[in-house]
Amino acid sequence: MGGDVCITGHDSGPVFEEQPSSVVYPEGLSKGTVTLNCQARASPAATYRWHVNGTNVPVGDLRYTLVAGNLVISGPQYGSDGGSYQCLAMNRCGTVLSRVANLKFGYLHDFSGEGQSPQTVYEGAGAFLACQAPAHYPALSYRWFVNDFPSFVKPDGGRWFVSQVTGNLYLAKAEPNDTASYFCFTTIDMDISTKSTFSKANQLTVQPDANTRKSAPAIKVRFPAETYALAGHTTQLECFAYGNPIPKLRWRKVDGLLPSKAGASAEGPILTLPEMTFHDEGVYECEAYNSEGRDKHQGRINVQAQPEWLQVMSDSEVEISSELHWTCVAAGKPRPSIRWLRNGQPLSTQDRVEVNGGRLKVINLALEDSGMYQCVAENKHDTIYSNAELRVQVQAPDFRSNPVRRLVPAARGGQVMLECRPRAAPKPTLFWSRGTELLTNSSRVTVTPDGILWIHNISRADEGKYTCFAENYLGKANSTGHLSVRDATKITLAPSNADINQEENVTLQCHASHDPTMDLTFTWAHNGALLDLEDPAGPYHRKETIGDLLIVSGQLSQAGTYSCTAQTVVDSASASAKLVVRGPPGPPGGLVVKNVAETSAELRWSRGYDNHSPIGKYVIMGCSPLSSGWRTMRTEPSNIEGNAESARVVGLLPWMDYEFQVIASNILGSGEPSMSSHTVRTQQAAPTVAPSGLGGGGGDRNELIITWTPMAREYQNGDGFGYILAFRKRNTPTWVVERVSNVESSRYVYSNQSLSPYCPFEVKIKAYNRKGEGPFSQIALVHSAEEEPTVAPSRINATALTAFEMQVSWDPVQHLSANGILRGYEIRYWRQHEREAAADRVRTAGLETTARVAGLRPSTRYHVTVLAYNSAGTGPASPKSTVTTRRPPPNRPPGNVFWKTDGSWVTVRWDHVKALGNESAVLGYKVLYKHEGQSALKVLDKGKTSVTLPLPKDNGYVVLEIRSWGEGGDGAAHETIVSLIKLRSYICTVHTCAPAPHTH
């Protein structure tokens, strides 16, 4: 228990809770401090030391202070304080080393005072400006600004690029307005500050070029042929090209798919791959392309990895004089080397210690081997530590923490085990006695070398006290327990075999007798697996006071052996029964397809389980790309008996892919389908049906266009598919035959200068494939292309209806002169001062000989002509007719509108609207009356400026529109709302809403 001894069960060696991290400190910052953290959990509390570059840090002088375990460096100096720092945490149980933390000094010098030579480049060419960054640490980030800070260069559609590797500024295609002064702006980031500086001006002059040449891409920024990436980190590859037009960039992985994590960067100058893994390793390619050509560059990414532990040792308590075996396994690339430390000092093979890479072996352990051990794995990327504490135990036998059980119950006729496990180091010698009798191995008694006492075939005479004695060279100890013999447990009512149909309930009985001084429990197992009897929603339930098992809605999977076990703390008894569950058959097996013909195939299978009910029949299911799911197939024989193991499927389509399944059934239902067969394709056959939808017509002059519906896949019956067309002029004997070889074709155009317009042809079509030809379709009548009509309509008459509309009528043309089917007529109209080419056009949708034309201007003279048209175009124009639209109606609504109610009627009055000199005279007024979805129109002559109308019975409201009308059409409307709600009435116009006079 001295001050330097690690006390078992009380003390513990140091375990790091916080370790130092590397720091970049600004060079020349003399008044700051750097803190390197180090905290360890230990009992007693740890003390700390620090090493820098392998030597002790002089803690206690003015610049180095220890705060708890943390090292504080005041005014760090570049020359004396940079290096690798490591913390040592120690107490009387051992010492551990922390990871290494580097203190480095960051700096960024100024750019050289000399500016670069001015650059001149022609418009459309590429260029670059070199940054020539000053000395620095750590890595820089680069930007460029133009003329004045902070006017930074933007990518501008891919024209500009700043390399983060060299800092250079690249221009894909120069433009005249790029002439300017450019400055390279560099920044370093340190842990407590950042620093930036910029270069002298780089002058760029772009010479205009009237004949700017286009050029294919030329890659100028190339990523290395070999790039080494670190797993878990982000890697970037740079690629940029000159060219006119500005090249686009795209990335691909030559030996696999480009990782999706590349995202949008896959089409930019910097390919960014975050969270690198070994799957990302490979050859990557950048391609620059424009309308003039392309350029490519490739390079390989090799992924390496920091060490990481796959297996580490753990704290161990081991007896003195025994052996220690510890193993550490680490992954990494390059493969990490492994070394061992004990209390911070290197371990190597010597005396009792054997070090073999990640394996440590110590034989004949002594007390001085106790301590803190560390396994260290390192490669060029990192060093990692794993810690464990070794306790070498030396102790006289002691039963206090694990005595022999004081009372050991046992069943008569059974067996019992008494354990003897004292704490002791080295291992003690163990033996047992009953009273004063030393126990040795016999037919009923067994004493094992590790101190376990077995007594078999127990009787009442075996009751009594049993003592275990333990002894090593440090001392002796013993512990005593009492063996109590109880009545054995026995099954009195064993479960019986049962036979049920699927979905039926069944109860398996189980009763037992036992020693009344102990509790009895029942458990059930199905085929050796213990059943959960506590789930109320499950299929298994146990009755409360006895061991009976109720199975609800029995399933095929619940057939098997059920074992009931009655158990007390000292013994158990078991009994078993078999449960048979009858149900639909299981899936047939071994399905194969043979002898595949054009429309049939032979299936063979092997019987599945009948599940204790004979198979009655089989059904064959099939599916093809044309079916939405599985469907029942036609077979020979049509009814497949339960003892069959083959059948033929018929009625298949030639040259079609099929899969098949077989389903067995019995009187209890249909079972699960077999595994699907492999996909088979039926043999090819000549087509058996003709294409549908045969028709055509239209097209250009001297053309016959024939159309049809392409044959669906199920009717093609084979490859090499196409169509055969036959056509002839009606009432001629000779057929013209043409082949169309594309299965998707739906149109054929026959051109012949001698074809007369709208000539009738008889047309038929059939399909063919590699196996032959199908039948011809029914004959269809198709006309050759129409030509424009050759005759114009006559007797054109145009009449002004209003200021905005006219009506045009004409005599029809004779159909025989239409060179096809006359579709209708086209009215062209234009104002007198306009050219005919600017005419507006209106077409009739049929053969009417009158049309209304709206949207005209008031008081305007129009010329009108009419043309016949068919699908080929319009014919000649008729003679012109002239019409002048009427003067416009007054554009003022009726004014001074007022009204009054009288019971269920309302009378509305207004002032007469007087037309101006350029407006058409007012012939009367129109009153539109609307309420509750109903409306009525009253037309009054000029002499009337009032109207009486009924009011709605439900105290709703009515809307009135009052407008003048005349030869020029309808004038502007005045809208009035008449309401009786709450005996209050209002007149609302589009401008005002005011109380109206009313009467009750």
Secondary structure as GFF3:
##gff-version 3
##sequence-region A 1 1000
A	DSSP	beta_strand	12	18	.	.	.	ID=ss1
A	DSSP	beta_strand	23	26	.	.	.	ID=ss2
A	DSSP	beta_strand	33	36	.	.	.	ID=ss3
A	DSSP	beta_strand	39	43	.	.	.	ID=ss4
A	DSSP	beta_strand	47	52	.	.	.	ID=ss5
A	DSSP	beta_strand	55	56	.	.	.	ID=ss6
A	DSSP	beta_strand	64	67	.	.	.	ID=ss7
A	DSSP	beta_strand	70	74	.	.	.	ID=ss8
A	DSSP	alpha_helix	78	81	.	.	.	ID=ss9
A	DSSP	beta_strand	83	91	.	.	.	ID=ss10
A	DSSP	beta_strand	94	97	.	.	.	ID=ss11
A	DSSP	beta_strand	101	108	.	.	.	ID=ss12
A	DSSP	beta_strand	119	122	.	.	.	ID=ss13
A	DSSP	beta_strand	127	129	.	.	.	ID=ss14
A	DSSP	beta_strand	136	137	.	.	.	ID=ss15
A	DSSP	beta_strand	141	146	.	.	.	ID=ss16
A	DSSP	beta_strand	160	162	.	.	.	ID=ss17
A	DSSP	beta_strand	169	171	.	.	.	ID=ss18
A	DSSP	three_ten_helix	176	178	.	.	.	ID=ss19
A	DSSP	beta_strand	180	189	.	.	.	ID=ss20
A	DSSP	beta_strand	194	198	.	.	.	ID=ss21
A	DSSP	beta_strand	202	207	.	.	.	ID=ss22
A	DSSP	beta_strand	215	221	.	.	.	ID=ss23
A	DSSP	beta_strand	226	230	.	.	.	ID=ss24
A	DSSP	beta_strand	235	238	.	.	.	ID=ss25
A	DSSP	beta_strand	240	244	.	.	.	ID=ss26
A	DSSP	beta_strand	248	253	.	.	.	ID=ss27
A	DSSP	three_ten_helix	260	267	.	.	.	ID=ss28
A	DSSP	beta_strand	270	273	.	.	.	ID=ss29
A	DSSP	three_ten_helix	278	280	.	.	.	ID=ss30
A	DSSP	beta_strand	282	290	.	.	.	ID=ss31
A	DSSP	beta_strand	293	311	.	.	.	ID=ss32
A	DSSP	beta_strand	316	319	.	.	.	ID=ss33
A	DSSP	beta_strand	324	327	.	.	.	ID=ss34
A	DSSP	beta_strand	329	333	.	.	.	ID=ss35
A	DSSP	beta_strand	337	342	.	.	.	ID=ss36
A	DSSP	beta_strand	345	347	.	.	.	ID=ss37
A	DSSP	beta_strand	353	356	.	.	.	ID=ss38
A	DSSP	beta_strand	359	362	.	.	.	ID=ss39
A	DSSP	three_ten_helix	367	369	.	.	.	ID=ss40
A	DSSP	beta_strand	371	379	.	.	.	ID=ss41
A	DSSP	beta_strand	382	393	.	.	.	ID=ss42
A	DSSP	beta_strand	395	398	.	.	.	ID=ss43
A	DSSP	beta_strand	407	411	.	.	.	ID=ss44
A	DSSP	beta_strand	416	418	.	.	.	ID=ss45
A	DSSP	beta_strand	423	425	.	.	.	ID=ss46
A	DSSP	beta_strand	429	434	.	.	.	ID=ss47
A	DSSP	beta_strand	437	438	.	.	.	ID=ss48
A	DSSP	beta_strand	445	447	.	.	.	ID=ss49
A	DSSP	beta_strand	453	455	.	.	.	ID=ss50
A	DSSP	three_ten_helix	460	462	.	.	.	ID=ss51
A	DSSP	beta_strand	464	472	.	.	.	ID=ss52
A	DSSP	beta_strand	475	486	.	.	.	ID=ss53
A	DSSP	beta_strand	490	493	.	.	.	ID=ss54
A	DSSP	beta_strand	498	501	.	.	.	ID=ss55
A	DSSP	beta_strand	506	508	.	.	.	ID=ss56
A	DSSP	beta_strand	511	513	.	.	.	ID=ss57
A	DSSP	beta_strand	521	526	.	.	.	ID=ss58
A	DSSP	beta_strand	529	530	.	.	.	ID=ss59
A	DSSP	beta_strand	540	542	.	.	.	ID=ss60
A	DSSP	beta_strand	549	551	.	.	.	ID=ss61
A	DSSP	three_ten_helix	556	558	.	.	.	ID=ss62
A	DSSP	beta_strand	560	567	.	.	.	ID=ss63
A	DSSP	beta_strand	572	582	.	.	.	ID=ss64
A	DSSP	beta_strand	589	594	.	.	.	ID=ss65
A	DSSP	beta_strand	601	606	.	.	.	ID=ss66
A	DSSP	beta_strand	617	623	.	.	.	ID=ss67
A	DSSP	beta_strand	631	632	.	.	.	ID=ss68
A	DSSP	beta_strand	634	636	.	.	.	ID=ss69
A	DSSP	beta_strand	640	641	.	.	.	ID=ss70
A	DSSP	beta_strand	646	650	.	.	.	ID=ss71
A	DSSP	beta_strand	657	666	.	.	.	ID=ss72
A	DSSP	beta_strand	669	670	.	.	.	ID=ss73
A	DSSP	beta_strand	680	681	.	.	.	ID=ss74
A	DSSP	beta_strand	695	696	.	.	.	ID=ss75
A	DSSP	beta_strand	703	707	.	.	.	ID=ss76
A	DSSP	three_ten_helix	713	715	.	.	.	ID=ss77
A	DSSP	beta_strand	722	729	.	.	.	ID=ss78
A	DSSP	beta_strand	736	740	.	.	.	ID=ss79
A	DSSP	beta_strand	747	751	.	.	.	ID=ss80
A	DSSP	beta_strand	760	769	.	.	.	ID=ss81
A	DSSP	beta_strand	772	773	.	.	.	ID=ss82
A	DSSP	beta_strand	780	783	.	.	.	ID=ss83
A	DSSP	beta_strand	794	800	.	.	.	ID=ss84
A	DSSP	beta_strand	806	811	.	.	.	ID=ss85
A	DSSP	three_ten_helix	815	817	.	.	.	ID=ss86
A	DSSP	beta_strand	824	831	.	.	.	ID=ss87
A	DSSP	three_ten_helix	836	838	.	.	.	ID=ss88
A	DSSP	beta_strand	840	843	.	.	.	ID=ss89
A	DSSP	beta_strand	850	853	.	.	.	ID=ss90
A	DSSP	beta_strand	861	870	.	.	.	ID=ss91
A	DSSP	beta_strand	873	877	.	.	.	ID=ss92
A	DSSP	beta_strand	881	884	.	.	.	ID=ss93
A	DSSP	beta_strand	898	902	.	.	.	ID=ss94
A	DSSP	beta_strand	905	909	.	.	.	ID=ss95
A	DSSP	beta_strand	922	931	.	.	.	ID=ss96
A	DSSP	beta_strand	934	941	.	.	.	ID=ss97
A	DSSP	beta_strand	946	950	.	.	.	ID=ss98
A	DSSP	beta_strand	957	966	.	.	.	ID=ss99
A	DSSP	beta_strand	969	979	.	.	.	ID=ss100
A	DSSP	three_ten_helix	981	983	.	.	.	ID=ss101
A	DSSP	beta_strand	986	988	.	.	.	ID=ss102
A	DSSP	beta_strand	993	995	.	.	.	ID=ss103
###
